[in-house]
């Protein structure tokens, strides 16, 4: 014991870490149904958000078109008043 280095640390190899990860995965399977349900709900919410964004984009395009038309009409009226 006198000649042993007491400052050495234990290290885990890559295989050991993989084995630990596999054990954790195997024993944590209990909540997969809940995770699937949450994922399904989140996916549904994302789909709803995408549809809402698409609807808002269409409305914005419509409003933009009206504003552009009104801008052209105002420019035409300005020109008519200046002549």
For each residue, the residues with C-beta under 8 A, 3 or more apart:
1: 4
2:
3:
4: 1
5: 8
6:
7:
8: 5
9:
10:
11:
12: 16 17 20
13: 16 17
14: 17 18
15: 18 19
16: 12 13 19 20
17: 12 13 14 20 21
18: 14 15 21 22
19: 15 16 22 23
20: 12 16 17 23 24
21: 17 18 24 25
22: 18 19 25 26
23: 19 20 26 27
24: 20 21 27 28
25: 21 22 28 29
26: 22 23 29
27: 23 24
28: 24 25 31
29: 25 26 32
30:
31: 28 34 35
32: 29 35 36
33: 36 37
34: 31 37 38
35: 31 32 38 39
36: 32 33 39 40
37: 33 34 40 41
38: 34 35 41 42
39: 35 36 42 43
40: 36 37 43 44
41: 37 38 44 45
42: 38 39 45 46
43: 39 40 46 47
44: 40 41 47 48
45: 41 42 48 49
46: 42 43 49 50
47: 43 44 50 51
48: 44 45 51 52
49: 45 46 52 53
50: 46 47 53 54
51: 47 48 54 55
52: 48 49 55 56
53: 49 50 56 57
54: 50 51 57 58
55: 51 52 58 59
56: 52 53 59 60
57: 53 54 60 61
58: 54 55 61 62
59: 55 56 62 63
60: 56 57 63 64
61: 57 58 64 65
62: 58 59 65 66
63: 59 60 66 67
64: 60 61 67 68
65: 61 62 68 69
66: 62 63 69 70
67: 63 64 70 71
68: 64 65 71 72
69: 65 66 72 73
70: 66 67 73 74
71: 67 68 74 75
72: 68 69 75 76
73: 69 70 76 77
74: 70 71 77 78
75: 71 72 78 79
76: 72 73 79 80
77: 73 74 80 81
78: 74 75 81 82
79: 75 76 82 83
80: 76 77 83
81: 77 78
82: 78 79
83: 79 80
